[in-house]
Structures are given as C-alpha cells and as structure tokens.
Amino acid sequence: MSSVCSTVKMTDKNGDLNFLNQTATQWRDIPQNPITYAPKSETIMLSGGLTILQDQLIQSALQSLGENYISMPNPNFESFQKGKAYGNRGQCNPTYFTVGNLVKYLQNLRDEKGLSAEEIVQKYVYITAGGCGPCRFGMYITEYKKALRDSGFDGFRITSFEHDKGIFQGDDIDDEILNFTPKFFITLIKSVIIGDMINILGYKMRPYEVETGTVDKAIETCRALVSNAFLEKKSLIKTMWICRQTLESVKLNRLQPKAKVMVMGEFWAAMTEGDGNYNLHRFLEAEGAECIPQPIINRLMLSLWEAERAVIKRESLHVEGAKRVDFSSVKTRAFIKLGKVAMKTHFHLYAKAIGLHNYEIPDMDKLAQISQEYYTLDCEGGEGHLEVAHLIESVKENIAHLVISVKPFGCMPSSAVSDGIQSLVTNRFPEANFLAIETSGEGAANFYSRVQMALFKAKQLAKEEFEALTLPEKIPEKIHNYLYQPHNEKAGTSAQLIASL
C-alpha cells in the first residue's frame, strides 16, 4: 500500500479520529523504486488472447504500421499453473491463463533469452482488455500487476484499450504508447475479420477432409499469404482470392453425416483454442462433429449495438436546461454508423474473395428482439442477451443439433444466463439440445464426459436427418467443393447438400 494514501485505514490508536480531518488522497499502486522507461521507439508491445490465427495476423498487421508489436504464444496448462501460483485465489479461468501466460513469457525472456528483469520492465508493455462489469473482469489489471510484482517484474507496464489513461502504473509513465488513429483501428479490424473468415472456413472443412491435416496446412499457407500482404502492403482482396484457390485444392468428402455443434458462452472460454477450454473445438471434431464458432466480429457488432443503445437512452432523458440538439450525440451516432458500415463492407468484400458465401453477420436488432422476453437488454454483462438469442435462433431456424455454452467456473454473467434463464428457454423449446458447461483448468475427464453425453443425442439427430433423404443416382462433383454452400431448412452439412439437389 502506498504511503501517500492517508484515508485507506484508521490509525492504530484506538479512538483517534484525527484522520477524519485529513485531506483525502488517491491511493495509487506504483513501483517501490523509480523506473526510467524506454522511449516509445524502443518499447516492445505484447498482447494476445484471441484465436491463434488472429493473434498472428494482428502481429503482422500492426508491424506493417511500424509498431514494435509481438503476439504472445497461446496460453497452455503451464500458463494456468503460473497464474495460480502468482495470482489471488478465487479468480476465473481466463485470469489465470492470461496472467500466467504473461508471467511465463517474461520469465522465458529472463531465463532463456538472457534479458535482465530491469531491462524487461523498462522495454516491454502489455496490452489487455480492461473495463468494468458485473464480474471479476474489472480486477484483471490489478491481478496482472500483483502477479508481475510477485514474480520479479515490479513496475511492468499494463495498458488497456478501454481507459482514457491506458497506463496503470503511476503518473510518471507516458500514456502515448499506442497510436489510436483511424488507420490503426481499421488495420486491426481488417486482421480480425480476415482471421474470422479463415477460421470459419477451417471449421466448415476440417471434419470432411479426406487426408487428415490438409486443411490445417492450407490454413497455414493462407496465414503466411495474408501476413505477407500486410507487411508488404499488398492487396488483401487479391490475397484472399489466392487463399480461395489454396483452400479449393483440399479434397473433401462432405457426404458424411456430422453433428453440427454451436459453441458459444463466455467470450474467452468459447473462443480460445487450447487448454483454456480443454481444446473443445478439436475434441468435438475428433468425436465426429462440425463446430459453429462465434467469430470476433459478433462481439464487435454487439459492442456497437450497446453503444448505440446507450446514446438513444441518454437522448430520451429529460434534463432541465439541456440543449435541444446535443451535437456530441450526433457525432457519436455518426461514428457508430460509420463503424458498422466499415466492418460490414470489409467483411463482405473479403468473404466474396475467399468464397465464404453462406455466412451473414448477425442482425443485432433481431437478436435483441428474440431475447428481450427472457433477458433484460439493460443487463450488459458478458455476452449480454446474445446467449439466449443464439439458443432460441438455433432452435427456430434449425441451425445446429447441439448448442454448448462454455464458461469459466463461477462466471457470474454467463452462469446466470445458462444455468438460470436458459432453463426457461429449454422448457419452452423442449426440442432444444443444450449443454451449459464450466471450465476450471482442471477436471478435463468430467468435462469431456458431459460433452460426449450431449453429443450422442446430436449425432443421432444428424444421422436421422441425413437418412430421411433420398440420395440421387449421380452425385455432382460440386458437392465436395467447399465453395458450394447451399442454405435450406436442414441443420447438418451433408443433409443440406443432398436436400439442395
């Protein structure tokens, strides 16, 4: 605790109330010893936490802008153990994995690369998401600093996207580490959107590959092509067209009835590809399922929807003496609309180039209308109303044979939805095949067992759906080309293909 803080606790003398008359001071968590940080030109930015592909594309995209940026490796079980060792008790799974991953990376710089702890603290800065909410997410910054201090990196800088002052280590640190320019954000969004598309196609193709591993090889080729396009400032649309040809060369057998499983839930647990969710997506594929992931663009569109809703609510409030026209709200609305148009435009351009035909960006107003009967739209914690909306939509429109909501143990926003409100949804829609499941970094056997039980029913549904159709005498070659993506009332891919003929 900082010695400059005079109002955090009472004096040790019983009955002494002199502290009541002292001037209030702000408590600040600052390093014990003064640190001279490296200038921006020598500062190395670290981050990560999205899908493996997107982390790699973001690194290339930001390096193309001249940023000294490195995407960290995907967190694994060792990261979780280090997070547990240096973190507080009772934190959620993403905290332990992400905090431990940073500690592990810095310790590797010190122990394997030969950098001193002082040099690491001076030259490196970590970028993370920060903000308030109904859960432990608001304590992430504090957890990072506590773990870094205890692991020998006291004073290491942490900056956040969602704060006006991005650095949380005291007044002596320069806040101008990130160039939050329109070009920065547009380039960042491009890398995220392209990563979403390649990931979606990977999940569509991998369960049907004739030769194991060919889809992953094609995706790695696409990653190298897109990364090179960012670094050399080549046309991304042309690059996506080349990726299309690369993916088209993969041989598929798409007439295999596979259970289609929608994976949703808490943002990090549903998105990560590793020990953080027991490699859920790969496990499902190994068990004979096709995954429907939740791309990052869905979360971006939700953030814009929530921002627009907040503006509308603020404008509806009657404030005495307020201006008739609040030009700040007009400007905010314009930026939100511009953000929507920019994301949708880039998405459709790249989707057309790479051959992602049957995926539509979710209509946030439609999803809000679907879920508002069950979930108040003013409760914005976690994924908000999206979990309820996705489950109802998947039943009404026959999108998946199984919906899995995965979240960290004790995740308050997601657990309240999945274990509370979703019980009402499944009661009203008894045909829904829904599984809410938690991760804790341990207990994989129990996790897999529950998934397998729910998946058994989903595989039966997929098989019955496929066998109810009549196979034509001649199967056209386009059936096995990923570019042929028909849309109809069937859920399974193989059933959709046969029904389209």
C-alpha positions in Angstrom: 0.0 0.0 0.0 1.3 3.4 -0.9 2.5 5.6 2.0 1.0 8.7 0.3 -2.5 7.4 0.9 -3.9 8.8 4.2 -7.5 7.7 4.2 -7.5 3.9 3.5 -7.4 2.8 7.1 -7.8 4.2 10.6 -4.8 4.9 12.8 -3.6 2.1 15.2 -4.5 4.2 18.2 -8.0 3.3 19.5 -10.4 6.2 19.5 -8.1 8.6 17.5 -10.3 10.3 14.9 -7.8 12.8 13.6 -7.8 11.0 10.3 -11.3 12.4 9.6 -9.9 15.9 9.2 -7.1 14.9 6.8 -7.3 15.8 3.1 -8.4 12.8 1.0 -5.7 11.4 -1.2 -5.9 8.9 -4.0 -4.3 5.5 -3.5 -2.0 4.5 -6.3 -0.2 1.3 -7.0 3.2 2.5 -8.0 6.6 0.7 -8.1 8.6 0.9 -4.9 11.6 2.3 -6.8 11.6 4.9 -9.6 11.9 3.4 -13.0 13.1 5.1 -16.2 11.1 3.5 -19.0 12.4 3.2 -22.6 11.1 5.7 -25.1 8.3 4.7 -27.4 10.7 3.9 -30.3 12.4 1.3 -28.2 9.2 0.0 -26.4 8.0 -3.5 -27.4 4.3 -4.1 -27.1 3.0 -7.6 -26.1 -0.6 -8.9 -26.4 -2.6 -11.9 -27.3 -5.7 -13.9 -26.2 -7.7 -14.2 -29.4 -7.6 -17.3 -31.7 -4.1 -18.4 -32.7 -4.6 -17.3 -36.3 -5.9 -13.9 -35.4 -3.0 -13.2 -32.9 -0.5 -14.0 -35.7 -2.4 -11.8 -38.3 -2.7 -8.9 -35.8 1.1 -9.1 -35.3 1.8 -8.7 -39.0 -0.9 -6.0 -39.4 0.5 -3.8 -36.6 4.1 -4.3 -37.6 3.1 -3.1 -41.1 2.2 0.2 -39.4 5.7 0.4 -37.8 4.5 -0.7 -34.4 7.0 -2.8 -32.4 4.4 -5.4 -31.6 4.7 -9.2 -30.7 1.8 -11.6 -30.3 2.4 -13.9 -27.4 2.1 -17.7 -27.7 -1.3 -19.4 -27.0 -1.7 -20.0 -23.2 -1.4 -23.6 -22.1 -1.7 -25.6 -18.8 1.7 -24.3 -17.7 0.4 -20.8 -18.0 -2.6 -21.7 -15.9 -0.3 -23.1 -13.2 1.8 -20.0 -13.1 -1.3 -17.9 -12.9 -2.5 -19.9 -9.9 0.9 -19.7 -8.3 1.2 -15.9 -8.5 -2.4 -14.8 -8.6 -5.0 -14.4 -5.9 -7.4 -17.2 -5.0 -10.9 -17.3 -6.5 -10.1 -15.8 -9.8 -11.7 -17.1 -13.0 -10.1 -19.3 -15.6 -9.2 -16.6 -18.2 -7.4 -14.6 -15.5 -5.2 -17.5 -14.5 -4.4 -18.4 -18.1 -3.7 -14.9 -19.4 -1.9 -13.6 -16.4 0.2 -16.8 -16.1 0.9 -16.7 -19.8 2.4 -13.2 -19.5 4.5 -14.3 -16.4 5.7 -17.3 -18.3 6.7 -15.3 -21.4 8.6 -12.7 -19.3 10.4 -15.4 -17.3 11.4 -17.0 -20.6 12.9 -13.7 -21.7 14.8 -13.6 -18.5 15.9 -17.2 -18.1 16.3 -18.3 -21.7 17.0 -15.1 -23.7 19.3 -13.6 -21.1 17.5 -10.3 -20.5 17.5 -8.9 -17.0 14.3 -8.2 -15.1 15.1 -4.5 -15.1 15.6 -4.4 -18.9 12.3 -6.3 -19.4 10.4 -3.9 -17.2 11.9 -0.9 -19.0 11.3 -2.0 -22.6 8.2 -4.1 -22.6 4.5 -3.2 -22.2 1.5 -5.5 -22.2 -1.9 -4.6 -23.9 -5.0 -6.1 -22.5 -8.7 -5.5 -22.3 -9.9 -3.6 -19.3 -13.2 -2.3 -18.1 -15.9 -2.5 -15.5 -18.7 -5.1 -15.3 -20.7 -7.4 -13.1 -17.8 -9.9 -12.6 -14.1 -10.2 -11.9 -13.2 -8.7 -15.3 -12.8 -5.3 -13.6 -10.0 -6.7 -11.5 -7.8 -8.1 -14.3 -5.4 -5.1 -14.3 -4.9 -5.5 -10.6 -4.3 -9.2 -11.0 -1.7 -8.6 -13.7 0.2 -6.2 -11.5 0.1 -8.4 -8.4 1.4 -11.4 -10.3 4.1 -9.4 -12.1 5.3 -7.9 -8.8 5.4 -11.2 -7.0 7.2 -12.9 -10.0 10.0 -10.3 -10.0 8.7 -7.7 -12.6 7.6 -4.9 -10.3 6.7 -1.8 -12.3 6.0 -3.7 -15.6 3.5 -1.5 -17.6 0.0 -2.6 -18.4 -2.2 -0.6 -20.8 -5.8 -1.1 -21.7 -8.0 -0.4 -24.7 -10.9 0.8 -22.7 -9.5 3.5 -20.5 -8.7 7.2 -21.2 -5.4 6.7 -19.5 -4.0 3.5 -20.8 -1.2 3.0 -18.3 -2.0 1.9 -14.8 1.4 2.1 -13.1 1.6 5.7 -11.9 1.9 9.3 -13.1 5.4 9.1 -14.4 4.6 6.8 -17.3 4.0 8.2 -20.8 0.5 7.3 -21.9 1.3 7.8 -25.6 2.4 4.2 -26.3 -0.4 3.3 -28.7 -1.3 5.3 -31.7 -5.1 5.2 -31.6 -5.5 6.6 -35.1 -8.3 5.6 -37.5 -5.7 3.8 -39.6 -4.6 1.8 -36.6 -8.1 0.6 -35.8 -9.0 -0.1 -39.5 -5.9 -2.2 -39.9 -6.6 -4.0 -36.7 -10.2 -4.7 -37.7 -9.1 -6.0 -41.1 -6.8 -8.6 -39.5 -9.6 -9.7 -37.1 -12.2 -10.0 -39.8 -9.9 -12.0 -42.1 -8.9 -14.2 -39.2 -12.6 -14.8 -38.5 -13.3 -15.9 -42.2 -10.4 -18.3 -42.4 -11.3 -19.8 -39.0 -15.0 -20.2 -40.1 -13.9 -22.0 -43.3 -11.5 -24.2 -41.4 -14.3 -25.4 -39.1 -16.5 -26.0 -42.1 -13.9 -28.0 -44.0 -11.8 -29.9 -41.4 -14.4 -32.5 -40.4 -14.7 -33.6 -44.0 -11.1 -33.6 -45.2 -10.1 -36.8 -47.0 -6.5 -36.7 -45.8 -6.0 -35.6 -42.1 -4.1 -32.4 -41.7 -4.6 -31.0 -45.2 -7.0 -28.3 -44.1 -4.6 -27.1 -41.4 -1.8 -27.0 -44.0 -3.9 -24.9 -46.3 -4.9 -22.5 -43.5 -1.2 -22.1 -42.6 -0.5 -21.2 -46.2 -3.3 -18.7 -46.1 -1.9 -17.2 -42.9 1.5 -16.8 -44.4 0.0 -15.1 -47.5 -2.1 -12.7 -45.5 0.7 -11.8 -43.1 3.0 -11.1 -46.1 0.3 -9.0 -47.7 0.0 -6.8 -44.6 3.8 -6.5 -44.2 4.4 -5.7 -47.9 1.2 -3.6 -48.2 -0.3 -5.8 -51.0 -3.9 -6.0 -51.9 -5.8 -8.0 -49.3 -8.6 -8.8 -51.6 -6.3 -10.4 -54.2 -4.6 -12.3 -51.4 -7.9 -13.7 -50.2 -8.6 -14.8 -53.8 -5.3 -16.7 -53.7 -6.4 -18.2 -50.4 -9.6 -19.3 -52.1 -7.6 -21.3 -54.6 -5.5 -22.8 -51.9 -8.5 -24.0 -49.9 -10.2 -25.2 -53.1 -7.3 -27.6 -53.7 -8.1 -29.6 -50.4 -10.0 -32.8 -51.1 -13.2 -33.2 -49.1 -15.9 -35.9 -48.6 -18.9 -33.9 -47.4 -21.5 -36.7 -47.6 -20.7 -37.8 -44.0 -23.5 -37.0 -41.5 -21.8 -35.0 -38.8 -23.5 -33.4 -35.8 -23.4 -29.7 -36.1 -22.5 -28.1 -32.7 -22.7 -24.3 -31.9 -20.1 -23.3 -29.4 -21.0 -20.1 -27.5 -20.8 -18.7 -24.0 -18.3 -16.5 -22.2 -16.2 -14.7 -24.7 -12.7 -16.1 -23.9 -13.8 -19.6 -23.0 -15.8 -20.0 -26.2 -13.1 -18.6 -28.4 -9.7 -19.8 -27.1 -8.1 -22.8 -28.9 -6.2 -24.7 -26.3 -6.1 -25.8 -22.7 -8.2 -22.9 -21.6 -11.3 -24.8 -22.8 -9.8 -28.3 -22.9 -9.3 -27.9 -26.7 -13.1 -28.1 -27.0 -13.3 -27.5 -30.8 -10.7 -30.1 -31.7 -12.3 -32.6 -29.2 -15.7 -32.1 -30.9 -14.2 -32.7 -34.3 -12.4 -35.8 -33.1 -15.7 -37.1 -31.8 -17.4 -36.7 -35.2 -18.9 -33.2 -35.0 -18.7 -30.0 -37.0 -18.3 -26.8 -35.0 -20.0 -23.5 -35.4 -17.7 -21.0 -33.7 -18.6 -17.5 -32.5 -16.4 -15.1 -34.6 -15.0 -12.0 -33.0 -17.0 -9.8 -35.4 -20.1 -10.8 -33.5 -18.7 -9.3 -30.3 -17.6 -6.1 -32.1 -21.1 -5.7 -33.5 -22.6 -6.2 -30.0 -20.3 -3.5 -28.7 -21.5 -1.1 -31.4 -25.1 -2.1 -30.7 -24.7 -1.5 -26.9 -23.0 1.9 -27.6 -25.9 3.0 -29.9 -28.5 1.9 -27.4 -26.7 3.9 -24.7 -26.9 7.0 -26.8 -30.6 6.5 -27.5 -31.3 6.0 -23.8 -29.3 9.1 -22.9 -31.1 11.2 -25.5 -34.5 10.1 -24.1 -33.7 11.5 -20.7 -35.2 14.9 -19.9 -32.6 17.2 -18.4 -33.6 20.7 -17.4 -31.7 23.4 -19.2 -30.2 20.9 -21.7 -29.6 21.9 -25.3 -32.4 21.0 -27.8 -29.8 19.3 -30.1 -26.9 17.5 -28.4 -24.2 17.6 -31.1 -22.0 15.3 -29.1 -24.7 12.6 -29.5 -25.0 13.3 -33.2 -21.2 12.8 -33.6 -21.3 9.6 -31.5 -24.2 8.2 -33.7 -22.2 9.1 -36.8 -19.1 7.3 -35.6 -21.2 4.2 -34.6 -22.9 4.1 -38.0 -19.6 4.6 -39.8 -18.1 1.7 -37.7 -20.9 -0.6 -38.7 -20.7 0.2 -42.4 -16.9 -0.1 -42.4 -17.0 -3.6 -40.7 -19.8 -4.9 -42.9 -18.2 -3.6 -46.1 -14.8 -5.1 -45.4 -16.4 -8.4 -44.3 -18.5 -8.8 -47.5 -15.5 -7.8 -49.7 -13.2 -10.4 -48.2 -15.9 -13.0 -47.9 -16.7 -12.8 -51.6 -13.0 -13.1 -52.4 -12.3 -16.1 -50.3 -15.6 -17.9 -51.0 -17.5 -17.6 -47.7 -21.0 -17.4 -49.2 -23.5 -18.6 -46.6 -22.4 -16.6 -43.6 -24.2 -13.5 -42.6 -23.2 -11.0 -39.9 -25.8 -11.4 -37.1 -28.6 -8.8 -37.0 -28.2 -7.4 -33.5 -31.7 -5.8 -33.5 -33.2 -9.1 -34.5 -31.3 -11.0 -31.8 -32.3 -8.4 -29.2 -36.0 -8.7 -30.2 -35.8 -12.5 -29.9 -34.3 -12.5 -26.4 -35.9 -9.5 -24.7 -38.8 -11.6 -23.5 -36.3 -13.7 -21.4 -33.4 -11.3 -20.7 -33.4 -7.6 -20.0 -31.5 -5.7 -22.6 -30.2 -3.3 -20.0 -28.1 -6.0 -18.4 -24.9 -5.8 -20.4 -22.5 -8.1 -18.5 -20.6 -10.7 -20.5 -22.3 -11.5 -23.8 -25.4 -9.8 -22.7 -28.6 -11.2 -24.3 -26.7 -13.0 -27.1 -26.5 -16.4 -25.4 -30.3 -16.5 -25.0 -30.8 -15.2 -28.6 -28.4 -17.7 -30.2 -30.1 -20.7 -28.5 -33.6 -19.6 -29.5 -32.5 -18.8 -33.0 -30.7 -22.2 -33.4 -34.0 -24.0 -32.5 -36.4 -21.8 -34.5 -34.2 -21.9 -37.6 -32.7 -25.4 -37.1 -29.1 -24.1 -37.2 -27.4 -26.8 -35.0 -28.0 -30.2 -33.5 -26.4 -29.2 -30.2 -25.7 -25.8 -28.5 -22.9 -25.8 -26.0 -22.4 -22.8 -23.7 -18.9 -22.9 -22.2 -17.8 -20.6 -19.4 -15.2 -20.4 -16.6 -16.1 -21.8 -13.3 -18.2 -19.3 -11.4 -18.6 -16.9 -14.3 -21.3 -14.7 -13.0 -22.8 -13.2 -16.2 -22.7 -16.4 -18.3 -23.6 -18.8 -15.4 -26.6 -16.6 -14.5 -27.8 -16.9 -18.1 -27.0 -20.5 -18.9 -28.0 -22.0 -15.5 -30.9 -19.7 -14.9 -32.6 -18.1 -17.9 -31.8 -20.9 -20.3 -33.7 -23.3 -18.2 -36.9 -21.3 -19.0 -35.9 -21.3 -22.7 -35.4 -25.0 -22.9 -38.7 -25.5 -21.1 -40.5 -23.5 -23.7 -38.4 -25.1 -26.5 -38.2 -28.8 -25.4 -36.6 -29.8 -28.7 -33.5 -27.8 -27.9 -30.4 -29.9 -27.2 -28.5 -27.6 -24.9 -25.5 -28.1 -22.6 -24.0 -25.5 -20.2 -20.6 -26.5 -19.0 -17.8 -24.8 -17.0 -14.0 -24.9 -17.2 -11.6 -24.6 -14.3 -8.3 -25.6 -15.9 -8.6 -29.0 -14.3 -11.2 -31.8 -14.4 -11.0 -32.5 -18.1 -12.3 -36.0 -17.8 -15.6 -34.8 -16.3 -15.8 -32.0 -18.9 -15.3 -34.5 -21.8 -17.8 -36.9 -20.4 -20.6 -34.4 -20.2 -19.9 -33.2 -23.8 -19.9 -36.8 -25.1 -23.3 -37.5 -23.5 -24.9 -34.4 -25.1 -23.1 -35.2 -28.4 -24.5 -38.7 -28.5 -28.0 -37.3 -29.0 -26.8 -34.7 -31.5 -25.1 -37.4 -33.6 -28.3 -39.4 -33.6 -30.3 -36.4 -34.8 -27.7 -35.7 -37.6 -27.9 -39.4 -38.7 -31.7 -39.5 -38.8 -31.8 -36.2 -40.7 -29.5 -37.5 -43.4 -31.1 -40.9 -43.7 -34.5 -39.4 -44.2 -33.3 -38.0 -47.5 -33.1 -40.0 -50.8 -29.6 -40.0 -52.4 -29.7 -39.2 -56.1 -28.2 -41.7 -58.5 -25.4 -39.4 -59.6 -23.6 -37.1 -57.1 -22.2 -34.0 -58.8 -18.6 -33.0 -58.1 -19.6 -29.6 -56.7 -20.9 -31.4 -53.6 -17.4 -31.9 -52.3 -16.2 -28.3 -53.2 -16.3 -26.0 -50.2 -17.5 -23.2 -52.5 -20.9 -24.9 -52.8 -22.7 -23.8 -49.7 -26.5 -24.2 -50.1 -28.8 -22.9 -47.4 -32.1 -24.6 -46.6 -34.1 -25.9 -43.6 -31.7 -28.7 -42.8 -29.1 -28.4 -40.0 -26.3 -30.8 -41.0 -24.0 -30.0 -43.8 -24.5 -33.4 -45.6 -28.3 -33.1 -45.3 -28.2 -29.5 -46.7 -26.1 -30.7 -49.7 -28.5 -33.6 -50.6 -31.6 -31.5 -50.0 -30.2 -28.9 -52.4 -30.1 -31.4 -55.2 
